[in-house]
Amino acid sequence: MEYKHIDEKYLFNGEVFFCPLDLTMEVIGGKWKAMVIFHLQYGPLRSSDLQRRIRGISNKMFTQAVRDLEKAGIIERTVFPVVPPKVEYKLTDLGYLVLPNIIDLSQLGRSIGKKIE
């Protein structure tokens, strides 16, 4: 296969990217962002429920992941005016556009790993 250099630029959230994969990895890259997207596929989740489903994530990393995804337009954060405060996250239209790729990656995990009881 012949290598073809692509001389394209992409602007996203005020930042210029010279490779579409670099842009994609900036938006959904890393372990935690993909897992947030994966767990929101069936609908909105309260902040505490979402964090509980993502084993091993610290409060700091959870906050950073959801803020990054919200800034990128992948998820939407809703704060309900109740006491105690209720925060809920859900996928946006762009988030649902990304979701099939995350599901494909999870299917790969099912294929290469051995399920244990």
C-alpha positions, 0 to 999 in steps of 0.5 A, a space after each residue: 500500500 502506498 503512503 499518501 500524505 494528507 495535507 489537511 487541517 481541522 479546527 475544533 474548539 479553537 485548536 488546529 489539528 493536522 491529522 483527523 486521528 489526532 483530533 479524534 484521540 483528543 476528543 475521545 482518547 484515553 481510558 476514562 472518556 471512552 468508558 463514560 461514553 460507553 456507559 451512557 449509551 442506554 440513557 442519562 445517568 446521575 453523576 454518582 451512578 455513572 462514576 460507580 459504573 466506571 471501576 477504578 476511576 478517581 473523583 479527579 479523573 471522573 471530573 476531568 473526563 466529563 468536563 472534557 467530553 462536555 466541552 467537546 460536545 459529546 455529553 451534556 450535563 444537566 444540574 437540577 435545582 434540588 437539595 441535595 444537588 442532582 447532576 445528570 449526564 447524557 450523550 448528545 447527538 455527536 455523542 451518539 455519532 461516536 458511540 458505534 466506534 466505542 461499541 466496536 472497541 468493546 466487542 473487540 474486548 469480548 472477542 479477545 478476552 475470556 469471559 469468567 463467571 
